[in-house]
Amino acid sequence: MTTPLSDNDKLQQLLAKQRESFMQEGFPSADIRIDRLKRIADIHLRYKDALIEALSADFGHRSRFQSTVTDVLSATREAKETQKEIKRWMRPQKRKVPAPMNLLGAKAHIHYQPLGVVGNMSPWNFPAYLAFSPAIGAIAAGNRVMLKPSDLTPATSEVIHTMVADAFDPTEMAVVTGGVDTAIAFSQLPFDHLVYTGGPEIAKSVMAAAARNLVPVTLELGGKCPVLIDSDADIAVAAERTMTMKAMNSGQLCLSPDYVLLPEDKLEAFLDHAKRVMTGFFPRFADNDDFTSIINDRHLQRLNSYIEEAEQAGCRIDTLNPANEDFTQAPRKMPFRFVVNPNDSLKIINEELFGPILCVKTYKRFDEAIAYVNQKPRPLALYCFSHNRPHIDKVLTTTCSGGVTLNDVAQHITCPDLPLAGVGNSGMGAYHGHHGFLQFSHQKAVYKQGLLSLGKYLAPPSTEKKQRFVDKML
């Protein structure tokens, strides 16, 4: 085990070394950035098995196939795709110069300059991918990186520490492990940019800590992602695609659908299809290698408390347990549940679920569904199943969410040219692909003067001639 860098002085020292190295290196070339990205891809391949085993150990059980796809393949692919784009992204971008200076040879462009040192506080649900994905954007932009993985996944954090130490000098990229005290100290460091992925309440503390040093932040905070199903939608398709993403990581995903809004007469058809799909995915839950455990006892108790409260309120709860398994001996697993039309006062419809529960609510008119979404905090993503063009336009123009997928769920995240971004309660800033490069770059304005400067027409003393010149410009 590595000794956690929990002492604030050591964290400050590490940051100072990274910043000093950054200043000495200056503007890193495309080749240097590409080399660093290649090393990220390489360590994911070399440490694949160790990483997958650590993820399963931290969760109690986690699907090996899922971990391979979401935490190994995704990061490797992103690092490789980014390598191809670096030189194009780094090119200065020309900007228009106003008359008459453009006629006299003046030129302007945007110069993409690295910020310096980027800190990243990653979460427990996808602890490897969400540690490295922002880092890929930061390195592509020419920065140094300090990672602070979640203390809820200690085995994975240690593997990440080993991976990075094997491939990077600590002045390039370093991993800081430790508990809550370390995380607090980390958030207080004077980074040039800080990324935090997690819940809104902790994000407020992180943002307040960053504000003391005027550190800009990128916050990816999740939220209750709704699925709007229109009356013309294919219910079988909507159910299959909704449940496919709900099954991932047992719902422990910031983009996981939290509740479905659908016409009253479609309720039973949706539930029938959804149950059939989930039973096909998981004929058994408790001893199924594809079904991921809840991350810890506290979160399992939280989810069970939501169910208990809903039961006491008289909600209809459809439990899916096709093999009639006893979950008391299962490693933090629970059967899948559909909660139908929960009262809006219940936690199950107000708190982000992060578990194998899906709320299903009905509406009479499509406008009611939009109004319901708009009265809630802005989600990280919204999903709409519809072929009605006016309804789709209304969803896009009158609702506000970090991203939207039409006629599927969460697939916008698979498009590397789209940002991962929240809005309002679901976060701020963006990364992923080119958007990560832009987020972690300073877009520096550069102006090169031509034959004549307007400055002399503005300098004192003022004269009638100068006033006529200004009046003419007006």
VOPAGU-2260 file (C-alpha; in pm, 1 decimal, decimal comma):
REM VOPAGU-2260
SITE   aa  ch    i         X         Y         Z
SITE  MET   A    0       0,0       0,0       0,0
SITE  THR   A    1     118,1     350,7     -73,8
SITE  THR   A    2     130,0     611,6     198,9
SITE  PRO   A    3    -154,4     857,1     135,3
SITE  LEU   A    4     -41,9    1211,9      68,5
SITE  SER   A    5    -282,8    1340,7     331,1
SITE  ASP   A    6     -61,5    1610,8     471,2
SITE  ASN   A    7    -143,5    1951,0     321,3
SITE  ASP   A    8     224,4    2046,1     300,9
SITE  LYS   A    9     298,0    1741,8      85,1
SITE  LEU   A   10       9,2    1827,2    -143,9
SITE  GLN   A   11     134,0    2183,5    -174,4
SITE  GLN   A   12     481,9    2052,3    -246,8
SITE  LEU   A   13     355,7    1821,4    -520,7
SITE  LEU   A   14     158,1    2103,4    -680,0
SITE  ALA   A   15     461,4    2334,4    -665,3
SITE  LYS   A   16     679,3    2073,6    -837,8
SITE  GLN   A   17     425,3    2023,1   -1114,3
SITE  ARG   A   18     388,0    2397,5   -1167,2
SITE  GLU   A   19     764,9    2451,7   -1170,8
SITE  SER   A   20     808,7    2173,6   -1427,1
SITE  PHE   A   21     527,4    2319,5   -1635,7
SITE  MET   A   22     688,1    2663,5   -1636,5
SITE  GLN   A   23    1028,2    2521,0   -1729,5
SITE  GLU   A   24     889,9    2312,9   -2015,6
SITE  GLY   A   25     684,4    2597,8   -2155,7
SITE  PHE   A   26     437,1    2524,8   -2432,7
SITE  PRO   A   27     453,6    2143,9   -2479,9
SITE  SER   A   28     470,9    2028,3   -2838,3
SITE  ALA   A   29     212,6    1807,0   -3002,8
SITE  ASP   A   30     460,4    1518,7   -2992,5
SITE  ILE   A   31     501,8    1548,6   -2614,1
SITE  ARG   A   32     124,2    1549,8   -2563,3
SITE  ILE   A   33      75,4    1254,9   -2796,5
SITE  ASP   A   34     344,4    1060,9   -2610,8
SITE  ARG   A   35     166,0    1120,2   -2279,1
SITE  LEU   A   36    -164,7    1009,5   -2426,1
SITE  LYS   A   37      -2,7     696,1   -2565,2
SITE  ARG   A   38     120,6     615,4   -2215,8
SITE  ILE   A   39    -232,9     648,3   -2078,8
SITE  ALA   A   40    -361,5     401,2   -2338,1
SITE  ASP   A   41     -69,0     167,9   -2271,4
SITE  ILE   A   42    -116,5     144,2   -1894,2
SITE  HIS   A   43    -483,9      65,1   -1939,7
SITE  LEU   A   44    -392,4    -233,6   -2151,8
SITE  ARG   A   45    -108,1    -351,4   -1926,6
SITE  TYR   A   46    -306,5    -313,4   -1603,6
SITE  LYS   A   47    -642,2    -425,2   -1743,9
SITE  ASP   A   48    -676,6    -736,5   -1529,1
SITE  ALA   A   49    -555,2    -568,7   -1210,5
SITE  LEU   A   50    -796,0    -280,7   -1266,4
SITE  ILE   A   51   -1094,8    -508,2   -1331,5
SITE  GLU   A   52   -1019,6    -719,0   -1022,5
SITE  ALA   A   53    -986,3    -407,4    -806,8
SITE  LEU   A   54   -1318,1    -270,1    -933,7
SITE  SER   A   55   -1492,9    -595,5    -843,7
SITE  ALA   A   56   -1328,7    -600,6    -500,7
SITE  ASP   A   57   -1441,2    -245,4    -426,0
SITE  PHE   A   58   -1801,3    -308,9    -529,9
SITE  GLY   A   59   -1828,9    -650,8    -368,0
SITE  HIS   A   60   -1897,3    -774,5    -718,8
SITE  ARG   A   61   -1886,5    -597,6   -1053,0
SITE  SER   A   62   -1934,9    -738,5   -1400,2
SITE  ARG   A   63   -1597,6    -804,2   -1561,9
SITE  PHE   A   64   -1742,4    -738,9   -1906,2
SITE  GLN   A   65   -1889,4    -406,3   -1795,4
SITE  SER   A   66   -1564,6    -294,2   -1630,4
SITE  THR   A   67   -1372,8    -383,0   -1945,0
SITE  VAL   A   68   -1605,0    -170,8   -2157,9
SITE  THR   A   69   -1667,3     126,7   -1930,3
SITE  ASP   A   70   -1338,4     170,2   -1744,7
SITE  VAL   A   71   -1075,4      18,7   -1974,5
SITE  LEU   A   72   -1195,7      31,9   -2334,4
SITE  SER   A   73   -1356,1     376,6   -2300,4
SITE  ALA   A   74   -1043,2     543,0   -2162,7
SITE  THR   A   75    -813,5     362,1   -2406,1
SITE  ARG   A   76   -1026,6     457,5   -2703,4
SITE  GLU   A   77   -1056,8     819,3   -2589,6
SITE  ALA   A   78    -679,5     850,3   -2545,2
SITE  LYS   A   79    -615,6     703,7   -2890,3
SITE  GLU   A   80    -879,0     915,5   -3065,6
SITE  THR   A   81    -748,7    1230,9   -2897,9
SITE  GLN   A   82    -395,5    1162,9   -3024,1
SITE  LYS   A   83    -523,7    1192,3   -3380,6
SITE  GLU   A   84    -670,7    1537,7   -3320,9
SITE  ILE   A   85    -400,9    1712,6   -3116,4
SITE  LYS   A   86    -221,8    1891,5   -3400,5
SITE  ARG   A   87    -546,5    2018,5   -3549,5
SITE  TRP   A   88    -679,7    2140,2   -3214,4
SITE  MET   A   89    -354,9    2320,9   -3132,9
SITE  ARG   A   90    -354,7    2534,1   -3448,1
SITE  PRO   A   91    -412,7    2906,6   -3389,3
SITE  GLN   A   92    -759,8    3011,1   -3500,7
SITE  LYS   A   93    -785,8    3326,3   -3712,1
SITE  ARG   A   94   -1025,6    3599,7   -3605,2
SITE  LYS   A   95   -1172,5    3889,6   -3799,6
SITE  VAL   A   96   -1006,9    4233,2   -3768,5
SITE  PRO   A   97   -1240,5    4535,1   -3806,4
SITE  ALA   A   98   -1196,7    4803,9   -4071,2
SITE  PRO   A   99    -988,2    5001,6   -4133,1
SITE  MET   A  100    -715,1    4807,5   -3948,5
SITE  ASN   A  101    -774,4    4495,2   -4156,7
SITE  LEU   A  102    -688,3    4700,9   -4465,5
SITE  LEU   A  103    -361,5    4810,2   -4305,5
SITE  GLY   A  104    -224,2    4464,6   -4230,5
SITE  ALA   A  105    -349,0    4400,7   -3875,3
SITE  LYS   A  106    -411,1    4036,1   -3784,7
SITE  ALA   A  107    -577,9    3853,0   -3495,5
SITE  HIS   A  108    -594,3    3495,5   -3376,3
SITE  ILE   A  109    -675,1    3275,3   -3078,7
SITE  HIS   A  110    -376,0    3099,9   -2922,1
SITE  TYR   A  111    -465,6    2789,1   -2720,3
SITE  GLN   A  112    -242,5    2803,0   -2415,0
SITE  PRO   A  113    -227,5    2537,1   -2138,8
SITE  LEU   A  114    -360,8    2649,7   -1802,8
SITE  GLY   A  115     -91,4    2482,7   -1592,4
SITE  VAL   A  116    -192,3    2221,3   -1334,5
SITE  VAL   A  117    -538,2    2062,5   -1342,6
SITE  GLY   A  118    -677,7    1878,5   -1040,3
SITE  ASN   A  119    -940,7    1606,5   -1080,6
SITE  MET   A  120   -1153,7    1463,5    -799,1
SITE  SER   A  121   -1315,2    1153,3    -946,3
SITE  PRO   A  122   -1613,1     951,7    -810,9
SITE  TRP   A  123   -1664,9     590,2    -708,6
SITE  ASN   A  124   -1918,2     471,3    -966,2
SITE  PHE   A  125   -1676,1     465,5   -1263,1
SITE  PRO   A  126   -1359,0     533,9   -1068,4
SITE  ALA   A  127   -1104,4     460,2   -1341,1
SITE  TYR   A  128   -1271,7     614,1   -1645,1
SITE  LEU   A  129   -1375,2     931,4   -1462,9
SITE  ALA   A  130   -1022,4     969,8   -1328,2
SITE  PHE   A  131    -863,0     945,1   -1671,3
SITE  SER   A  132   -1120,2    1102,3   -1906,1
SITE  PRO   A  133   -1077,2    1460,0   -1776,9
SITE  ALA   A  134    -701,9    1392,8   -1753,0
SITE  ILE   A  135    -695,1    1305,9   -2123,4
SITE  GLY   A  136    -847,3    1644,0   -2207,8
SITE  ALA   A  137    -612,9    1824,4   -1969,1
SITE  ILE   A  138    -301,9    1654,8   -2111,9
SITE  ALA   A  139    -421,5    1715,3   -2467,3
SITE  ALA   A  140    -432,7    2084,3   -2377,3
SITE  GLY   A  141     -73,0    2066,1   -2248,3
SITE  ASN   A  142    -135,1    2064,8   -1872,4
SITE  ARG   A  143       1,4    1870,6   -1577,0
SITE  VAL   A  144    -251,8    1664,9   -1378,3
SITE  MET   A  145    -311,1    1566,9   -1015,0
SITE  LEU   A  146    -573,3    1295,6    -958,1
SITE  LYS   A  147    -769,6    1232,2    -636,9
SITE  PRO   A  148    -975,9     912,5    -675,6
SITE  SER   A  149   -1265,3     833,7    -441,6
SITE  ASP   A  150   -1188,6     684,9    -100,1
SITE  LEU   A  151   -1493,6     455,1    -147,5
SITE  THR   A  152   -1297,1     251,1    -402,9
SITE  PRO   A  153    -958,5     208,3    -228,8
SITE  ALA   A  154    -841,6     -97,3    -425,4
SITE  THR   A  155    -907,2      75,8    -756,3
SITE  SER   A  156    -738,8     392,9    -631,3
SITE  GLU   A  157    -424,4     195,0    -550,7
SITE  VAL   A  158    -418,6      39,6    -897,9
SITE  ILE   A  159    -463,0     383,9   -1054,6
SITE  HIS   A  160    -174,7     508,2    -836,4
SITE  THR   A  161      44,3     221,8    -956,6
SITE  MET   A  162     -53,7     270,3   -1321,7
SITE  VAL   A  163      30,7     639,4   -1321,3
SITE  ALA   A  164     352,6     597,5   -1122,4
SITE  ASP   A  165     465,3     331,3   -1369,9
SITE  ALA   A  166     425,1     556,2   -1674,2
SITE  PHE   A  167     459,9     915,2   -1556,9
SITE  ASP   A  168     701,4    1132,4   -1366,8
SITE  PRO   A  169     508,7    1289,6   -1075,6
SITE  THR   A  170     566,9    1630,8   -1231,3
SITE  GLU   A  171     361,7    1516,5   -1533,5
SITE  MET   A  172      76,4    1332,9   -1363,2
SITE  ALA   A  173      40,3    1213,9   -1004,6
SITE  VAL   A  174    -221,4    1034,3    -796,1
SITE  VAL   A  175    -314,9    1138,1    -443,2
SITE  THR   A  176    -490,1     874,3    -229,9
SITE  GLY   A  177    -658,5     917,5     105,3
SITE  GLY   A  178    -987,1     983,2     281,4
SITE  VAL   A  179   -1212,7    1280,8     342,9
SITE  ASP   A  180    -941,5    1497,0     500,8
SITE  THR   A  181    -721,0    1446,8     197,0
SITE  ALA   A  182   -1009,1    1531,1     -35,8
SITE  ILE   A  183   -1079,1    1852,7     155,2
SITE  ALA   A  184    -712,3    1953,8     144,8
SITE  PHE   A  185    -699,1    1865,9    -226,4
SITE  SER   A  186   -1000,3    2087,8    -304,2
SITE  GLN   A  187    -828,5    2381,3    -131,5
SITE  LEU   A  188    -514,3    2372,5    -348,2
SITE  PRO   A  189    -454,0    2667,9    -583,2
SITE  PHE   A  190    -489,2    2469,4    -905,7
SITE  ASP   A  191    -526,2    2637,0   -1241,0
SITE  HIS   A  192    -846,7    2436,2   -1288,5
SITE  LEU   A  193   -1034,3    2183,2   -1073,8
SITE  VAL   A  194   -1270,2    1907,8   -1189,9
SITE  TYR   A  195   -1515,9    1745,4    -949,3
SITE  THR   A  196   -1760,5    1465,0   -1028,4
SITE  GLY   A  197   -2014,0    1373,7    -759,9
SITE  GLY   A  198   -2320,8    1503,7    -579,1
SITE  PRO   A  199   -2443,7    1866,0    -565,0
SITE  GLU   A  200   -2406,6    1901,2    -187,8
SITE  ILE   A  201   -2036,6    1811,3    -178,5
SITE  ALA   A  202   -1989,0    2013,8    -497,5
SITE  LYS   A  203   -2094,0    2325,8    -307,9
SITE  SER   A  204   -1811,9    2270,3     -59,3
SITE  VAL   A  205   -1563,4    2197,1    -337,7
SITE  MET   A  206   -1666,2    2510,2    -525,4
SITE  ALA   A  207   -1642,6    2722,2    -209,5
SITE  ALA   A  208   -1292,7    2587,9    -140,6
SITE  ALA   A  209   -1184,7    2656,0    -499,1
SITE  ALA   A  210   -1327,8    3007,7    -482,4
SITE  ARG   A  211   -1082,2    3102,7    -206,7
SITE  ASN   A  212    -805,4    3079,9    -467,5
SITE  LEU   A  213   -1023,5    3187,7    -762,7
SITE  VAL   A  214    -979,3    2841,4    -913,7
SITE  PRO   A  215   -1220,3    2780,2   -1203,5
SITE  VAL   A  216   -1416,5    2455,9   -1172,3
SITE  THR   A  217   -1580,1    2196,9   -1391,8
SITE  LEU   A  218   -1860,2    2017,0   -1205,3
SITE  GLU   A  219   -2031,8    1701,6   -1330,8
SITE  LEU   A  220   -2309,4    1633,5   -1081,2
SITE  GLY   A  221   -2561,5    1394,2   -1227,5
SITE  GLY   A  222   -2924,4    1446,3   -1135,7
SITE  LYS   A  223   -3253,6    1269,1   -1190,5
SITE  CYS   A  224   -3248,4    1199,1   -1564,5
SITE  PRO   A  225   -3603,3    1167,1   -1703,9
SITE  VAL   A  226   -3731,5     956,2   -1992,0
SITE  LEU   A  227   -4022,5    1117,3   -2179,3
SITE  ILE   A  228   -4224,6     868,2   -2384,4
SITE  ASP   A  229   -4466,3    1022,7   -2633,6
SITE  SER   A  230   -4795,2     863,1   -2735,4
SITE  ASP   A  231   -4658,6     774,7   -3081,9
SITE  ALA   A  232   -4345,8     600,0   -2949,0
SITE  ASP   A  233   -4284,4     229,5   -2989,8
SITE  ILE   A  234   -4327,3     115,2   -2630,4
SITE  ALA   A  235   -4129,4    -204,6   -2677,0
SITE  VAL   A  236   -3830,8     -12,0   -2816,8
SITE  ALA   A  237   -3855,5     254,6   -2546,1
SITE  ALA   A  238   -3866,5      -9,4   -2272,4
SITE  GLU   A  239   -3573,8    -207,7   -2414,0
SITE  ARG   A  240   -3347,3      94,5   -2456,6
SITE  THR   A  241   -3440,5     243,3   -2120,0
SITE  MET   A  242   -3373,3     -80,4   -1935,1
SITE  THR   A  243   -3048,3    -142,6   -2122,8
SITE  MET   A  244   -2896,4     168,7   -1967,4
SITE  LYS   A  245   -3072,0     117,4   -1634,4
SITE  ALA   A  246   -2909,4    -225,7   -1609,6
SITE  MET   A  247   -2558,3     -82,9   -1642,5
SITE  ASN   A  248   -2372,6     -84,6   -1311,0
SITE  SER   A  249   -2706,1    -162,6   -1139,8
SITE  GLY   A  250   -2819,2     193,3   -1204,7
SITE  GLN   A  251   -2510,2     345,0   -1041,5
SITE  LEU   A  252   -2449,9     581,4   -1331,2
SITE  CYS   A  253   -2493,7     959,8   -1347,8
SITE  LEU   A  254   -2665,8     924,0   -1687,4
SITE  SER   A  255   -2891,4     639,6   -1573,2
SITE  PRO   A  256   -3265,3     702,9   -1625,0
SITE  ASP   A  257   -3424,4     780,1   -1289,4
SITE  TYR   A  258   -3789,3     810,6   -1387,0
SITE  VAL   A  259   -4013,4     755,7   -1687,3
SITE  LEU   A  260   -4302,3     979,8   -1791,0
SITE  LEU   A  261   -4551,5     815,1   -2026,2
SITE  PRO   A  262   -4921,3     829,1   -2125,1
SITE  GLU   A  263   -5160,1     660,8   -1882,5
SITE  ASP   A  264   -5274,0     405,2   -2140,8
SITE  LYS   A  265   -4912,9     296,4   -2205,7
SITE  LEU   A  266   -4825,6     215,7   -1843,6
SITE  GLU   A  267   -4893,4    -156,9   -1833,2
SITE  ALA   A  268   -4745,8    -220,8   -2176,8
SITE  PHE   A  269   -4425,5     -43,1   -2075,1
SITE  LEU   A  270   -4398,1    -236,5   -1747,6
SITE  ASP   A  271   -4459,8    -568,0   -1924,7
SITE  HIS   A  272   -4189,3    -499,6   -2181,4
SITE  ALA   A  273   -3946,6    -360,7   -1924,7
SITE  LYS   A  274   -3983,9    -665,7   -1699,3
SITE  ARG   A  275   -3938,1    -899,7   -1994,0
SITE  VAL   A  276   -3620,1    -715,8   -2097,5
SITE  MET   A  277   -3472,4    -716,6   -1746,3
SITE  THR   A  278   -3556,1   -1083,4   -1696,8
SITE  GLY   A  279   -3376,4   -1156,3   -2022,6
SITE  PHE   A  280   -3073,7    -963,9   -1898,0
SITE  PHE   A  281   -3083,6   -1115,5   -1549,3
SITE  PRO   A  282   -3267,8   -1448,8   -1506,1
SITE  ARG   A  283   -3101,3   -1437,8   -1165,3
SITE  PHE   A  284   -2972,4   -1137,8    -971,6
SITE  ALA   A  285   -2801,1   -1252,6    -653,1
SITE  ASP   A  286   -2544,4   -1488,8    -805,0
SITE  ASN   A  287   -2530,5   -1333,0   -1152,1
SITE  ASP   A  288   -2183,3   -1224,2   -1263,3
SITE  ASP   A  289   -2336,4    -953,8   -1485,1
SITE  PHE   A  290   -2529,0    -787,2   -1200,5
SITE  THR   A  291   -2316,1    -537,3   -1007,8
SITE  SER   A  292   -2340,2    -498,8    -630,7
SITE  ILE   A  293   -2428,5    -173,5    -455,5
SITE  ILE   A  294   -2106,1       6,1    -368,8
SITE  ASN   A  295   -2138,5     -13,6      12,8
SITE  ASP   A  296   -2375,9     -82,7     300,6
SITE  ARG   A  297   -2468,6     283,7     344,2
SITE  HIS   A  298   -2593,5     313,3     -12,4
SITE  LEU   A  299   -2778,1     -20,2      12,9
SITE  GLN   A  300   -2952,3     101,8     329,0
SITE  ARG   A  301   -3033,6     431,5     156,4
SITE  LEU   A  302   -3202,2     251,7    -133,7
SITE  ASN   A  303   -3393,9      19,2      96,5
SITE  SER   A  304   -3513,1     319,6     298,5
SITE  TYR   A  305   -3655,4     474,2     -20,5
SITE  ILE   A  306   -3848,3     153,1     -89,6
SITE  GLU   A  307   -3974,6     132,6     269,3
SITE  GLU   A  308   -4096,8     493,0     260,1
SITE  ALA   A  309   -4274,6     432,2     -71,0
SITE  GLU   A  310   -4436,5     115,4      66,7
SITE  GLN   A  311   -4559,7     302,0     374,4
SITE  ALA   A  312   -4706,0     569,3     146,1
SITE  GLY   A  313   -4906,9     300,3     -34,3
SITE  CYS   A  314   -4719,4     311,1    -365,4
SITE  ARG   A  315   -4747,7      30,6    -613,6
SITE  ILE   A  316   -4408,4    -141,0    -618,8
SITE  ASP   A  317   -4345,4    -417,0    -872,2
SITE  THR   A  318   -4049,6    -629,0    -761,8
SITE  LEU   A  319   -3861,8    -825,7   -1023,1
SITE  ASN   A  320   -3712,1   -1143,4    -877,2
SITE  PRO   A  321   -3756,7   -1412,5   -1145,2
SITE  ALA   A  322   -3560,1   -1682,4    -959,6
SITE  ASN   A  323   -3720,0   -1608,5    -618,1
SITE  GLU   A  324   -3374,2   -1553,1    -469,3
SITE  ASP   A  325   -3294,5   -1478,5    -108,4
SITE  PHE   A  326   -3095,8   -1153,4    -109,7
SITE  THR   A  327   -3004,2   -1160,2     259,6
SITE  GLN   A  328   -2688,9   -1357,4     178,0
SITE  ALA   A  329   -2607,0   -1172,5    -147,1
SITE  PRO   A  330   -2308,9    -932,8    -147,1
SITE  ARG   A  331   -2498,3    -600,4    -135,3
SITE  LYS   A  332   -2741,4    -694,2    -410,5
SITE  MET   A  333   -3113,0    -621,4    -430,2
SITE  PRO   A  334   -3392,5    -715,4    -669,7
SITE  PHE   A  335   -3497,4    -468,6    -937,3
SITE  ARG   A  336   -3805,9    -261,0    -853,8
SITE  PHE   A  337   -4049,8     -45,2   -1047,3
SITE  VAL   A  338   -4223,9     219,6    -836,9
SITE  VAL   A  339   -4544,4     339,1   -1003,1
SITE  ASN   A  340   -4670,5     695,6    -967,1
SITE  PRO   A  341   -4487,3     781,5    -644,4
SITE  ASN   A  342   -4604,8    1089,4    -457,5
SITE  ASP   A  343   -4384,7    1392,0    -517,7
SITE  SER   A  344   -4315,1    1424,3    -146,6
SITE  LEU   A  345   -4121,9    1093,9    -139,9
SITE  LYS   A  346   -3743,2    1070,6    -147,1
SITE  ILE   A  347   -3757,7     807,1    -420,1
SITE  ILE   A  348   -3879,8    1067,8    -670,7
SITE  ASN   A  349   -3670,1    1357,4    -539,0
SITE  GLU   A  350   -3330,0    1201,2    -463,3
SITE  GLU   A  351   -3096,5    1068,0    -731,0
SITE  LEU   A  352   -3140,1     689,6    -708,4
SITE  PHE   A  353   -2807,5     537,2    -814,8
SITE  GLY   A  354   -2949,1     188,3    -784,0
SITE  PRO   A  355   -3174,9     -79,6    -942,0
SITE  ILE   A  356   -3497,4     118,3    -904,2
SITE  LEU   A  357   -3700,7     291,9   -1173,7
SITE  CYS   A  358   -3991,5     526,6   -1101,9
SITE  VAL   A  359   -4269,8     532,1   -1361,1
SITE  LYS   A  360   -4518,4     819,6   -1370,5
SITE  THR   A  361   -4811,5     874,5   -1604,6
SITE  TYR   A  362   -4947,6    1186,8   -1771,3
SITE  LYS   A  363   -5259,9    1281,7   -1963,6
SITE  ARG   A  364   -5108,7    1542,3   -2200,0
SITE  PHE   A  365   -4752,3    1576,6   -2329,6
SITE  ASP   A  366   -4735,4    1934,7   -2199,8
SITE  GLU   A  367   -4789,1    1797,0   -1848,6
SITE  ALA   A  368   -4474,4    1584,6   -1882,8
SITE  ILE   A  369   -4267,5    1883,4   -1995,0
SITE  ALA   A  370   -4403,6    2094,0   -1709,5
SITE  TYR   A  371   -4316,8    1818,2   -1462,5
SITE  VAL   A  372   -3955,6    1802,6   -1584,9
SITE  ASN   A  373   -3925,8    2180,9   -1570,2
SITE  GLN   A  374   -4036,5    2201,2   -1209,7
SITE  LYS   A  375   -3747,0    1974,7   -1107,7
SITE  PRO   A  376   -3376,5    2067,5   -1083,4
SITE  ARG   A  377   -3207,5    2057,6   -1422,9
SITE  PRO   A  378   -3085,2    1704,1   -1499,8
SITE  LEU   A  379   -2756,2    1595,3   -1651,3
SITE  ALA   A  380   -2946,5    1433,8   -1939,0
SITE  LEU   A  381   -3298,3    1401,4   -2075,5
SITE  TYR   A  382   -3424,3    1120,3   -2300,2
SITE  CYS   A  383   -3723,6    1151,5   -2529,2
SITE  PHE   A  384   -3891,9     880,6   -2735,4
SITE  SER   A  385   -4104,6    1050,6   -3000,1
SITE  HIS   A  386   -4151,7    1088,6   -3375,1
SITE  ASN   A  387   -4371,0    1396,6   -3335,0
SITE  ARG   A  388   -4157,7    1684,2   -3468,3
SITE  PRO   A  389   -4342,9    1963,2   -3281,4
SITE  HIS   A  390   -4315,4    1764,7   -2956,7
SITE  ILE   A  391   -3944,3    1700,6   -3010,6
SITE  ASP   A  392   -3886,3    2069,9   -3083,8
SITE  LYS   A  393   -4075,4    2161,8   -2769,2
SITE  VAL   A  394   -3860,1    1928,7   -2560,5
SITE  LEU   A  395   -3541,3    2075,6   -2707,8
SITE  THR   A  396   -3648,9    2438,4   -2673,3
SITE  THR   A  397   -3844,3    2445,9   -2347,1
SITE  THR   A  398   -3653,1    2202,6   -2124,5
SITE  CYS   A  399   -3300,0    2251,9   -1995,3
SITE  SER   A  400   -3060,5    1963,0   -1938,9
SITE  GLY   A  401   -2692,0    1891,5   -1981,2
SITE  GLY   A  402   -2753,5    1672,8   -2285,8
SITE  VAL   A  403   -3034,0    1502,4   -2478,2
SITE  THR   A  404   -3068,8    1167,9   -2652,4
SITE  LEU   A  405   -3367,5    1125,1   -2881,2
SITE  ASN   A  406   -3522,4     778,6   -2921,0
SITE  ASP   A  407   -3257,3     615,6   -2704,4
SITE  VAL   A  408   -3094,9     659,6   -2364,6
SITE  ALA   A  409   -2752,7     812,3   -2286,2
SITE  GLN   A  410   -2613,9     751,5   -2633,8
SITE  HIS   A  411   -2497,6    1112,2   -2670,0
SITE  ILE   A  412   -2205,0    1022,2   -2442,7
SITE  THR   A  413   -2080,0     774,1   -2703,6
SITE  CYS   A  414   -2028,3    1054,9   -2956,5
SITE  PRO   A  415   -1673,5    1187,1   -2899,8
SITE  ASP   A  416   -1752,5    1522,1   -3060,1
SITE  LEU   A  417   -2026,1    1602,7   -2806,5
SITE  PRO   A  418   -1950,9    1742,9   -2459,3
SITE  LEU   A  419   -2023,1    1580,4   -2125,8
SITE  ALA   A  420   -2173,7    1878,2   -1947,9
SITE  GLY   A  421   -2423,2    1961,5   -1678,3
SITE  VAL   A  422   -2632,0    2273,5   -1631,3
SITE  GLY   A  423   -2761,8    2428,6   -1311,5
SITE  ASN   A  424   -2792,9    2166,6   -1041,5
SITE  SER   A  425   -2631,4    1904,0   -1265,9
SITE  GLY   A  426   -2306,0    2094,5   -1306,0
SITE  MET   A  427   -2108,4    2343,5   -1511,3
SITE  GLY   A  428   -1832,2    2331,9   -1768,0
SITE  ALA   A  429   -1767,8    2047,1   -2009,9
SITE  TYR   A  430   -1514,8    1791,3   -2116,3
SITE  HIS   A  431   -1497,9    1496,3   -2359,5
SITE  GLY   A  432   -1311,5    1513,9   -2688,8
SITE  HIS   A  433   -1244,9    1861,3   -2825,0
SITE  HIS   A  434   -1454,6    2013,7   -2548,6
SITE  GLY   A  435   -1206,0    1885,6   -2291,2
SITE  PHE   A  436    -919,5    2044,2   -2486,2
SITE  LEU   A  437   -1106,4    2375,7   -2489,0
SITE  GLN   A  438   -1208,7    2351,1   -2123,3
SITE  PHE   A  439    -850,0    2306,3   -2008,3
SITE  SER   A  440    -698,7    2565,8   -2243,3
SITE  HIS   A  441    -680,6    2941,8   -2211,4
SITE  GLN   A  442    -805,2    3092,5   -2535,4
SITE  LYS   A  443    -558,7    3377,3   -2546,6
SITE  ALA   A  444    -638,5    3670,7   -2772,4
SITE  VAL   A  445    -343,6    3773,3   -2991,7
SITE  TYR   A  446    -345,5    4090,4   -3202,3
SITE  LYS   A  447     -64,4    4191,4   -3438,1
SITE  GLN   A  448     -66,0    4555,0   -3538,2
SITE  GLY   A  449     -39,0    4657,2   -3902,4
SITE  LEU   A  450      90,9    4977,9   -4056,2
SITE  LEU   A  451    -113,7    5212,5   -3841,7
SITE  SER   A  452    -240,7    5221,7   -3484,7
SITE  LEU   A  453    -569,8    5379,8   -3385,7
SITE  GLY   A  454    -413,3    5463,9   -3053,6
SITE  LYS   A  455    -288,2    5802,4   -3168,6
SITE  TYR   A  456    -646,0    5907,1   -3250,1
SITE  LEU   A  457    -749,5    5827,3   -2894,0
SITE  ALA   A  458    -453,5    5972,8   -2705,9
SITE  PRO   A  459    -477,3    6312,4   -2532,0
SITE  PRO   A  460    -518,2    6595,2   -2601,1
SITE  SER   A  461    -863,9    6572,8   -2757,7
SITE  THR   A  462    -920,5    6785,6   -3065,6
SITE  GLU   A  463   -1205,5    6868,2   -3298,0
SITE  LYS   A  464   -1046,5    6648,2   -3561,5
SITE  LYS   A  465   -1036,2    6351,6   -3322,2
SITE  GLN   A  466   -1394,3    6418,0   -3216,7
SITE  ARG   A  467   -1506,0    6418,8   -3580,9
SITE  PHE   A  468   -1321,6    6090,6   -3630,4
SITE  VAL   A  469   -1501,8    5929,5   -3334,5
SITE  ASP   A  470   -1836,8    6074,6   -3443,4
SITE  LYS   A  471   -1783,5    5925,8   -3788,3
SITE  MET   A  472   -1714,4    5583,9   -3634,5
SITE  LEU   A  473   -2039,7    5616,1   -3437,7
